[in-house]
Amino acid sequence: MLVFRWAILLLLLVAGVSFAFYAGTGQLKYRRFGWIVLKWTLLAALGFFAVLIAERVA
């Protein structure tokens, strides 16, 4: 569980750095990569927390 939390944190950091690169350079490839990483990270985090909630309920 700790590994998954660190992975989510690092992926959010990667997305943030990508958006910072976009702000600094104006290249669309950084924004596009940041959105892709952010989207999949949030979906994985929602799935992770859904499993945790389901374990508590059951």
N, CA, C, O and CB atoms as a CASP TS submission, in Angstrom:
PFRMAT TS
TARGET T0000
AUTHOR 0000-0000-0000
METHOD Language model
MODEL 1
PARENT N/A
ATOM      1  N   MET     1       0.828  -1.181   0.000  1.00  0.00           N
ATOM      2  CA  MET     1       0.000   0.000   0.000  1.00  0.00           C
ATOM      3  C   MET     1       0.878   1.252   0.000  1.00  0.00           C
ATOM      4  O   MET     1       0.554   2.240  -0.660  1.00  0.00           O
ATOM      5  CB  MET     1      -0.945  -0.006   1.209  1.00  0.00           C
ATOM      6  N   LEU     2       1.972   1.212   0.730  1.00  0.00           N
ATOM      7  CA  LEU     2       2.873   2.356   0.770  1.00  0.00           C
ATOM      8  C   LEU     2       3.502   2.601  -0.600  1.00  0.00           C
ATOM      9  O   LEU     2       3.708   3.748  -0.997  1.00  0.00           O
ATOM     10  CB  LEU     2       3.964   2.138   1.824  1.00  0.00           C
ATOM     11  N   VAL     3       3.802   1.532  -1.312  1.00  0.00           N
ATOM     12  CA  VAL     3       4.393   1.651  -2.646  1.00  0.00           C
ATOM     13  C   VAL     3       3.405   2.337  -3.592  1.00  0.00           C
ATOM     14  O   VAL     3       3.795   3.189  -4.391  1.00  0.00           O
ATOM     15  CB  VAL     3       4.796   0.254  -3.197  1.00  0.00           C
ATOM     16  N   PHE     4       2.142   1.969  -3.501  1.00  0.00           N
ATOM     17  CA  PHE     4       1.130   2.565  -4.373  1.00  0.00           C
ATOM     18  C   PHE     4       0.963   4.050  -4.079  1.00  0.00           C
ATOM     19  O   PHE     4       0.810   4.851  -5.001  1.00  0.00           O
ATOM     20  CB  PHE     4      -0.211   1.842  -4.210  1.00  0.00           C
ATOM     21  N   ARG     5       0.991   4.421  -2.815  1.00  0.00           N
ATOM     22  CA  ARG     5       0.886   5.841  -2.458  1.00  0.00           C
ATOM     23  C   ARG     5       2.071   6.628  -2.993  1.00  0.00           C
ATOM     24  O   ARG     5       1.898   7.741  -3.489  1.00  0.00           O
ATOM     25  CB  ARG     5       0.792   6.008  -0.938  1.00  0.00           C
ATOM     26  N   TRP     6       3.277   6.064  -2.900  1.00  0.00           N
ATOM     27  CA  TRP     6       4.460   6.739  -3.430  1.00  0.00           C
ATOM     28  C   TRP     6       4.386   6.843  -4.940  1.00  0.00           C
ATOM     29  O   TRP     6       4.786   7.856  -5.513  1.00  0.00           O
ATOM     30  CB  TRP     6       5.731   6.003  -3.016  1.00  0.00           C
ATOM     31  N   ALA     7       3.879   5.806  -5.590  1.00  0.00           N
ATOM     32  CA  ALA     7       3.747   5.838  -7.046  1.00  0.00           C
ATOM     33  C   ALA     7       2.789   6.942  -7.476  1.00  0.00           C
ATOM     34  O   ALA     7       3.074   7.663  -8.432  1.00  0.00           O
ATOM     35  CB  ALA     7       3.261   4.479  -7.573  1.00  0.00           C
ATOM     36  N   ILE     8       1.672   7.085  -6.796  1.00  0.00           N
ATOM     37  CA  ILE     8       0.717   8.150  -7.105  1.00  0.00           C
ATOM     38  C   ILE     8       1.349   9.511  -6.883  1.00  0.00           C
ATOM     39  O   ILE     8       1.188  10.413  -7.704  1.00  0.00           O
ATOM     40  CB  ILE     8      -0.551   8.010  -6.251  1.00  0.00           C
ATOM     41  N   LEU     9       2.061   9.666  -5.789  1.00  0.00           N
ATOM     42  CA  LEU     9       2.722  10.932  -5.499  1.00  0.00           C
ATOM     43  C   LEU     9       3.754  11.278  -6.574  1.00  0.00           C
ATOM     44  O   LEU     9       3.820  12.418  -7.033  1.00  0.00           O
ATOM     45  CB  LEU     9       3.391  10.877  -4.125  1.00  0.00           C
ATOM     46  N   LEU    10       4.550  10.301  -6.967  1.00  0.00           N
ATOM     47  CA  LEU    10       5.565  10.554  -7.994  1.00  0.00           C
ATOM     48  C   LEU    10       4.945  10.861  -9.355  1.00  0.00           C
ATOM     49  O   LEU    10       5.450  11.710 -10.089  1.00  0.00           O
ATOM     50  CB  LEU    10       6.493   9.356  -8.115  1.00  0.00           C
ATOM     51  N   LEU    11       3.864  10.179  -9.690  1.00  0.00           N
ATOM     52  CA  LEU    11       3.197  10.462 -10.961  1.00  0.00           C
ATOM     53  C   LEU    11       2.569  11.851 -10.966  1.00  0.00           C
ATOM     54  O   LEU    11       2.590  12.533 -11.991  1.00  0.00           O
ATOM     55  CB  LEU    11       2.129   9.408 -11.244  1.00  0.00           C
ATOM     56  N   LEU    12       2.012  12.278  -9.835  1.00  0.00           N
ATOM     57  CA  LEU    12       1.494  13.643  -9.745  1.00  0.00           C
ATOM     58  C   LEU    12       2.621  14.662  -9.860  1.00  0.00           C
ATOM     59  O   LEU    12       2.445  15.728 -10.449  1.00  0.00           O
ATOM     60  CB  LEU    12       0.735  13.842  -8.427  1.00  0.00           C
ATOM     61  N   LEU    13       3.767  14.332  -9.302  1.00  0.00           N
ATOM     62  CA  LEU    13       4.930  15.201  -9.428  1.00  0.00           C
ATOM     63  C   LEU    13       5.396  15.285 -10.887  1.00  0.00           C
ATOM     64  O   LEU    13       5.757  16.361 -11.363  1.00  0.00           O
ATOM     65  CB  LEU    13       6.071  14.694  -8.531  1.00  0.00           C
ATOM     66  N   VAL    14       5.389  14.163 -11.584  1.00  0.00           N
ATOM     67  CA  VAL    14       5.760  14.144 -13.003  1.00  0.00           C
ATOM     68  C   VAL    14       4.802  15.022 -13.803  1.00  0.00           C
ATOM     69  O   VAL    14       5.237  15.782 -14.669  1.00  0.00           O
ATOM     70  CB  VAL    14       5.754  12.693 -13.557  1.00  0.00           C
ATOM     71  N   ALA    15       3.512  14.927 -13.525  1.00  0.00           N
ATOM     72  CA  ALA    15       2.536  15.760 -14.231  1.00  0.00           C
ATOM     73  C   ALA    15       2.788  17.239 -13.937  1.00  0.00           C
ATOM     74  O   ALA    15       2.725  18.067 -14.846  1.00  0.00           O
ATOM     75  CB  ALA    15       1.096  15.370 -13.828  1.00  0.00           C
ATOM     76  N   GLY    16       3.068  17.572 -12.691  1.00  0.00           N
ATOM     77  CA  GLY    16       3.352  18.957 -12.331  1.00  0.00           C
ATOM     78  C   GLY    16       4.594  19.495 -13.016  1.00  0.00           C
ATOM     79  O   GLY    16       4.604  20.634 -13.484  1.00  0.00           O
ATOM     80  N   VAL    17       5.634  18.690 -13.078  1.00  0.00           N
ATOM     81  CA  VAL    17       6.865  19.107 -13.762  1.00  0.00           C
ATOM     82  C   VAL    17       6.604  19.273 -15.254  1.00  0.00           C
ATOM     83  O   VAL    17       7.136  20.187 -15.884  1.00  0.00           O
ATOM     84  CB  VAL    17       8.002  18.080 -13.526  1.00  0.00           C
ATOM     85  N   SER    18       5.794  18.400 -15.812  1.00  0.00           N
ATOM     86  CA  SER    18       5.464  18.516 -17.225  1.00  0.00           C
ATOM     87  C   SER    18       4.714  19.814 -17.498  1.00  0.00           C
ATOM     88  O   SER    18       4.999  20.488 -18.488  1.00  0.00           O
ATOM     89  CB  SER    18       4.630  17.314 -17.682  1.00  0.00           C
ATOM     90  N   PHE    19       3.768  20.177 -16.647  1.00  0.00           N
ATOM     91  CA  PHE    19       3.055  21.442 -16.820  1.00  0.00           C
ATOM     92  C   PHE    19       3.983  22.637 -16.623  1.00  0.00           C
ATOM     93  O   PHE    19       3.819  23.665 -17.281  1.00  0.00           O
ATOM     94  CB  PHE    19       1.881  21.526 -15.845  1.00  0.00           C
ATOM     95  N   ALA    20       4.950  22.511 -15.727  1.00  0.00           N
ATOM     96  CA  ALA    20       5.934  23.585 -15.550  1.00  0.00           C
ATOM     97  C   ALA    20       6.799  23.733 -16.802  1.00  0.00           C
ATOM     98  O   ALA    20       7.108  24.852 -17.210  1.00  0.00           O
ATOM     99  CB  ALA    20       6.825  23.308 -14.317  1.00  0.00           C
ATOM    100  N   PHE    21       7.187  22.623 -17.409  1.00  0.00           N
ATOM    101  CA  PHE    21       7.938  22.687 -18.666  1.00  0.00           C
ATOM    102  C   PHE    21       7.105  23.354 -19.756  1.00  0.00           C
ATOM    103  O   PHE    21       7.620  24.143 -20.548  1.00  0.00           O
ATOM    104  CB  PHE    21       8.367  21.276 -19.114  1.00  0.00           C
ATOM    105  N   TYR    22       5.810  23.026 -19.788  1.00  0.00           N
ATOM    106  CA  TYR    22       4.929  23.658 -20.774  1.00  0.00           C
ATOM    107  C   TYR    22       4.863  25.168 -20.540  1.00  0.00           C
ATOM    108  O   TYR    22       4.929  25.950 -21.489  1.00  0.00           O
ATOM    109  CB  TYR    22       3.511  23.042 -20.711  1.00  0.00           C
ATOM    110  N   ALA    23       4.733  25.571 -19.287  1.00  0.00           N
ATOM    111  CA  ALA    23       4.671  26.997 -18.976  1.00  0.00           C
ATOM    112  C   ALA    23       5.975  27.689 -19.343  1.00  0.00           C
ATOM    113  O   ALA    23       5.968  28.846 -19.764  1.00  0.00           O
ATOM    114  CB  ALA    23       4.361  27.210 -17.492  1.00  0.00           C
ATOM    115  N   GLY    24       7.080  26.998 -19.189  1.00  0.00           N
ATOM    116  CA  GLY    24       8.370  27.593 -19.490  1.00  0.00           C
ATOM    117  C   GLY    24       8.710  27.624 -20.966  1.00  0.00           C
ATOM    118  O   GLY    24       9.318  28.582 -21.444  1.00  0.00           O
ATOM    119  N   THR    25       8.321  26.578 -21.700  1.00  0.00           N
ATOM    120  CA  THR    25       8.724  26.485 -23.096  1.00  0.00           C
ATOM    121  C   THR    25       7.595  26.773 -24.075  1.00  0.00           C
ATOM    122  O   THR    25       7.850  27.219 -25.193  1.00  0.00           O
ATOM    123  CB  THR    25       9.277  25.128 -23.367  1.00  0.00           C
ATOM    124  N   GLY    26       6.351  26.526 -23.674  1.00  0.00           N
ATOM    125  CA  GLY    26       5.221  26.720 -24.574  1.00  0.00           C
ATOM    126  C   GLY    26       5.017  25.579 -25.551  1.00  0.00           C
ATOM    127  O   GLY    26       4.184  25.681 -26.452  1.00  0.00           O
ATOM    128  N   GLN    27       5.764  24.490 -25.392  1.00  0.00           N
ATOM    129  CA  GLN    27       5.618  23.351 -26.298  1.00  0.00           C
ATOM    130  C   GLN    27       4.441  22.485 -25.865  1.00  0.00           C
ATOM    131  O   GLN    27       4.338  22.089 -24.704  1.00  0.00           O
ATOM    132  CB  GLN    27       6.916  22.514 -26.339  1.00  0.00           C
ATOM    133  N   LEU    28       3.566  22.200 -26.805  1.00  0.00           N
ATOM    134  CA  LEU    28       2.338  21.470 -26.507  1.00  0.00           C
ATOM    135  C   LEU    28       2.575  20.028 -26.068  1.00  0.00           C
ATOM    136  O   LEU    28       1.735  19.445 -25.383  1.00  0.00           O
ATOM    137  CB  LEU    28       1.448  21.480 -27.709  1.00  0.00           C
ATOM    138  N   LYS    29       3.707  19.450 -26.456  1.00  0.00           N
ATOM    139  CA  LYS    29       3.958  18.046 -26.097  1.00  0.00           C
ATOM    140  C   LYS    29       4.034  17.874 -24.585  1.00  0.00           C
ATOM    141  O   LYS    29       3.650  16.820 -24.077  1.00  0.00           O
ATOM    142  CB  LYS    29       5.261  17.547 -26.747  1.00  0.00           C
ATOM    143  N   TYR    30       4.514  18.872 -23.849  1.00  0.00           N
ATOM    144  CA  TYR    30       4.587  18.773 -22.394  1.00  0.00           C
ATOM    145  C   TYR    30       3.197  18.842 -21.762  1.00  0.00           C
ATOM    146  O   TYR    30       2.904  18.116 -20.812  1.00  0.00           O
ATOM    147  CB  TYR    30       5.475  19.885 -21.833  1.00  0.00           C
ATOM    148  N   ARG    31       2.350  19.713 -22.290  1.00  0.00           N
ATOM    149  CA  ARG    31       0.985  19.800 -21.764  1.00  0.00           C
ATOM    150  C   ARG    31       0.223  18.512 -22.032  1.00  0.00           C
ATOM    151  O   ARG    31      -0.477  18.003 -21.157  1.00  0.00           O
ATOM    152  CB  ARG    31       0.241  20.992 -22.383  1.00  0.00           C
ATOM    153  N   ARG    32       0.359  17.987 -23.244  1.00  0.00           N
ATOM    154  CA  ARG    32      -0.328  16.748 -23.617  1.00  0.00           C
ATOM    155  C   ARG    32       0.128  15.586 -22.727  1.00  0.00           C
ATOM    156  O   ARG    32      -0.695  14.809 -22.242  1.00  0.00           O
ATOM    157  CB  ARG    32      -0.070  16.414 -25.103  1.00  0.00           C
ATOM    158  N   PHE    33       1.435  15.475 -22.518  1.00  0.00           N
ATOM    159  CA  PHE    33       1.968  14.414 -21.652  1.00  0.00           C
ATOM    160  C   PHE    33       1.487  14.597 -20.218  1.00  0.00           C
ATOM    161  O   PHE    33       1.142  13.617 -19.558  1.00  0.00           O
ATOM    162  CB  PHE    33       3.509  14.401 -21.695  1.00  0.00           C
ATOM    163  N   GLY    34       1.457  15.824 -19.729  1.00  0.00           N
ATOM    164  CA  GLY    34       0.981  16.098 -18.365  1.00  0.00           C
ATOM    165  C   GLY    34      -0.466  15.693 -18.173  1.00  0.00           C
ATOM    166  O   GLY    34      -0.819  15.113 -17.146  1.00  0.00           O
ATOM    167  N   TRP    35      -1.315  15.994 -19.159  1.00  0.00           N
ATOM    168  CA  TRP    35      -2.722  15.611 -19.045  1.00  0.00           C
ATOM    169  C   TRP    35      -2.900  14.097 -19.060  1.00  0.00           C
ATOM    170  O   TRP    35      -3.723  13.555 -18.323  1.00  0.00           O
ATOM    171  CB  TRP    35      -3.530  16.238 -20.173  1.00  0.00           C
ATOM    172  N   ILE    36      -2.132  13.424 -19.896  1.00  0.00           N
ATOM    173  CA  ILE    36      -2.244  11.958 -19.958  1.00  0.00           C
ATOM    174  C   ILE    36      -1.823  11.343 -18.626  1.00  0.00           C
ATOM    175  O   ILE    36      -2.514  10.473 -18.097  1.00  0.00           O
ATOM    176  CB  ILE    36      -1.374  11.386 -21.114  1.00  0.00           C
ATOM    177  N   VAL    37      -0.702  11.789 -18.087  1.00  0.00           N
ATOM    178  CA  VAL    37      -0.220  11.249 -16.807  1.00  0.00           C
ATOM    179  C   VAL    37      -1.206  11.572 -15.694  1.00  0.00           C
ATOM    180  O   VAL    37      -1.503  10.713 -14.864  1.00  0.00           O
ATOM    181  CB  VAL    37       1.176  11.816 -16.463  1.00  0.00           C
ATOM    182  N   LEU    38      -1.715  12.798 -15.668  1.00  0.00           N
ATOM    183  CA  LEU    38      -2.665  13.200 -14.625  1.00  0.00           C
ATOM    184  C   LEU    38      -3.956  12.387 -14.709  1.00  0.00           C
ATOM    185  O   LEU    38      -4.482  11.945 -13.688  1.00  0.00           O
ATOM    186  CB  LEU    38      -2.981  14.698 -14.738  1.00  0.00           C
ATOM    187  N   LYS    39      -4.462  12.192 -15.924  1.00  0.00           N
ATOM    188  CA  LYS    39      -5.705  11.432 -16.106  1.00  0.00           C
ATOM    189  C   LYS    39      -5.563  10.005 -15.586  1.00  0.00           C
ATOM    190  O   LYS    39      -6.403   9.537 -14.817  1.00  0.00           O
ATOM    191  CB  LYS    39      -6.105  11.410 -17.587  1.00  0.00           C
ATOM    192  N   TRP    40      -4.510   9.318 -16.001  1.00  0.00           N
ATOM    193  CA  TRP    40      -4.338   7.928 -15.594  1.00  0.00           C
ATOM    194  C   TRP    40      -3.983   7.800 -14.118  1.00  0.00           C
ATOM    195  O   TRP    40      -4.341   6.813 -13.475  1.00  0.00           O
ATOM    196  CB  TRP    40      -3.267   7.271 -16.436  1.00  0.00           C
ATOM    197  N   THR    41      -3.290   8.781 -13.586  1.00  0.00           N
ATOM    198  CA  THR    41      -2.971   8.753 -12.158  1.00  0.00           C
ATOM    199  C   THR    41      -4.235   8.900 -11.327  1.00  0.00           C
ATOM    200  O   THR    41      -4.428   8.173 -10.352  1.00  0.00           O
ATOM    201  CB  THR    41      -1.971   9.863 -11.802  1.00  0.00           C
ATOM    202  N   LEU    42      -5.096   9.835 -11.706  1.00  0.00           N
ATOM    203  CA  LEU    42      -6.344  10.020 -10.962  1.00  0.00           C
ATOM    204  C   LEU    42      -7.260   8.804 -11.086  1.00  0.00           C
ATOM    205  O   LEU    42      -7.915   8.422 -10.117  1.00  0.00           O
ATOM    206  CB  LEU    42      -7.072  11.269 -11.455  1.00  0.00           C
ATOM    207  N   LEU    43      -7.310   8.198 -12.265  1.00  0.00           N
ATOM    208  CA  LEU    43      -8.120   6.988 -12.410  1.00  0.00           C
ATOM    209  C   LEU    43      -7.578   5.844 -11.552  1.00  0.00           C
ATOM    210  O   LEU    43      -8.352   5.112 -10.935  1.00  0.00           O
ATOM    211  CB  LEU    43      -8.171   6.560 -13.877  1.00  0.00           C
ATOM    212  N   ALA    44      -6.272   5.690 -11.510  1.00  0.00           N
ATOM    213  CA  ALA    44      -5.669   4.650 -10.675  1.00  0.00           C
ATOM    214  C   ALA    44      -5.905   4.934  -9.201  1.00  0.00           C
ATOM    215  O   ALA    44      -6.178   4.012  -8.432  1.00  0.00           O
ATOM    216  CB  ALA    44      -4.166   4.539 -10.955  1.00  0.00           C
ATOM    217  N   ALA    45      -5.806   6.191  -8.795  1.00  0.00           N
ATOM    218  CA  ALA    45      -6.042   6.545  -7.394  1.00  0.00           C
ATOM    219  C   ALA    45      -7.498   6.301  -7.006  1.00  0.00           C
ATOM    220  O   ALA    45      -7.770   5.799  -5.916  1.00  0.00           O
ATOM    221  CB  ALA    45      -5.668   8.014  -7.142  1.00  0.00           C
ATOM    222  N   LEU    46      -8.426   6.645  -7.878  1.00  0.00           N
ATOM    223  CA  LEU    46      -9.836   6.380  -7.591  1.00  0.00           C
ATOM    224  C   LEU    46     -10.098   4.883  -7.468  1.00  0.00           C
ATOM    225  O   LEU    46     -10.842   4.451  -6.587  1.00  0.00           O
ATOM    226  CB  LEU    46     -10.726   6.981  -8.682  1.00  0.00           C
ATOM    227  N   GLY    47      -9.494   4.098  -8.342  1.00  0.00           N
ATOM    228  CA  GLY    47      -9.641   2.650  -8.234  1.00  0.00           C
ATOM    229  C   GLY    47      -9.051   2.106  -6.949  1.00  0.00           C
ATOM    230  O   GLY    47      -9.633   1.223  -6.317  1.00  0.00           O
ATOM    231  N   PHE    48      -7.901   2.627  -6.561  1.00  0.00           N
ATOM    232  CA  PHE    48      -7.251   2.201  -5.333  1.00  0.00           C
ATOM    233  C   PHE    48      -8.126   2.503  -4.112  1.00  0.00           C
ATOM    234  O   PHE    48      -8.311   1.646  -3.248  1.00  0.00           O
ATOM    235  CB  PHE    48      -5.890   2.883  -5.193  1.00  0.00           C
ATOM    236  N   PHE    49      -8.655   3.713  -4.049  1.00  0.00           N
ATOM    237  CA  PHE    49      -9.492   4.075  -2.909  1.00  0.00           C
ATOM    238  C   PHE    49     -10.837   3.360  -2.941  1.00  0.00           C
ATOM    239  O   PHE    49     -11.424   3.104  -1.890  1.00  0.00           O
ATOM    240  CB  PHE    49      -9.709   5.578  -2.878  1.00  0.00           C
ATOM    241  N   ALA    50     -11.331   3.035  -4.129  1.00  0.00           N
ATOM    242  CA  ALA    50     -12.565   2.249  -4.222  1.00  0.00           C
ATOM    243  C   ALA    50     -12.357   0.858  -3.631  1.00  0.00           C
ATOM    244  O   ALA    50     -13.235   0.334  -2.946  1.00  0.00           O
ATOM    245  CB  ALA    50     -13.034   2.141  -5.689  1.00  0.00           C
ATOM    246  N   VAL    51     -11.204   0.264  -3.894  1.00  0.00           N
ATOM    247  CA  VAL    51     -10.900  -1.047  -3.317  1.00  0.00           C
ATOM    248  C   VAL    51     -10.782  -0.945  -1.796  1.00  0.00           C
ATOM    249  O   VAL    51     -11.271  -1.818  -1.078  1.00  0.00           O
ATOM    250  CB  VAL    51      -9.596  -1.618  -3.920  1.00  0.00           C
ATOM    251  N   LEU    52     -10.141   0.107  -1.304  1.00  0.00           N
ATOM    252  CA  LEU    52     -10.029   0.286   0.152  1.00  0.00           C
ATOM    253  C   LEU    52     -11.396   0.434   0.804  1.00  0.00           C
ATOM    254  O   LEU    52     -11.650  -0.147   1.859  1.00  0.00           O
ATOM    255  CB  LEU    52      -9.170   1.509   0.474  1.00  0.00           C
ATOM    256  N   ILE    53     -12.273   1.208   0.180  1.00  0.00           N
ATOM    257  CA  ILE    53     -13.625   1.395   0.724  1.00  0.00           C
ATOM    258  C   ILE    53     -14.404   0.098   0.673  1.00  0.00           C
ATOM    259  O   ILE    53     -15.122  -0.233   1.616  1.00  0.00           O
ATOM    260  CB  ILE    53     -14.378   2.490  -0.046  1.00  0.00           C
ATOM    261  N   ALA    54     -14.270  -0.645  -0.422  1.00  0.00           N
ATOM    262  CA  ALA    54     -14.976  -1.923  -0.545  1.00  0.00           C
ATOM    263  C   ALA    54     -14.498  -2.927   0.514  1.00  0.00           C
ATOM    264  O   ALA    54     -15.296  -3.712   1.025  1.00  0.00           O
ATOM    265  CB  ALA    54     -14.773  -2.507  -1.957  1.00  0.00           C
ATOM    266  N   GLU    55     -13.212  -2.904   0.841  1.00  0.00           N
ATOM    267  CA  GLU    55     -12.707  -3.792   1.891  1.00  0.00           C
ATOM    268  C   GLU    55     -13.274  -3.430   3.253  1.00  0.00           C
ATOM    269  O   GLU    55     -13.556  -4.313   4.062  1.00  0.00           O
ATOM    270  CB  GLU    55     -11.187  -3.743   1.937  1.00  0.00           C
ATOM    271  N   ARG    56     -13.442  -2.157   3.511  1.00  0.00           N
ATOM    272  CA  ARG    56     -13.995  -1.717   4.793  1.00  0.00           C
ATOM    273  C   ARG    56     -15.466  -2.077   4.923  1.00  0.00           C
ATOM    274  O   ARG    56     -15.930  -2.439   6.005  1.00  0.00           O
ATOM    275  CB  ARG    56     -13.817  -0.216   4.958  1.00  0.00           C
ATOM    276  N   VAL    57     -16.197  -1.978   3.823  1.00  0.00           N
ATOM    277  CA  VAL    57     -17.638  -2.256   3.842  1.00  0.00           C
ATOM    278  C   VAL    57     -17.889  -3.751   3.998  1.00  0.00           C
ATOM    279  O   VAL    57     -18.784  -4.159   4.738  1.00  0.00           O
ATOM    280  CB  VAL    57     -18.311  -1.733   2.552  1.00  0.00           C
ATOM    281  N   ALA    58     -17.113  -4.553   3.316  1.00  0.00           N
ATOM    282  CA  ALA    58     -17.338  -5.999   3.323  1.00  0.00           C
ATOM    283  C   ALA    58     -16.814  -6.656   4.568  1.00  0.00           C
ATOM    284  O   ALA    58     -16.930  -7.873   4.720  1.00  0.00           O
ATOM    285  CB  ALA    58     -16.702  -6.630   2.126  1.00  0.00           C
TER
END
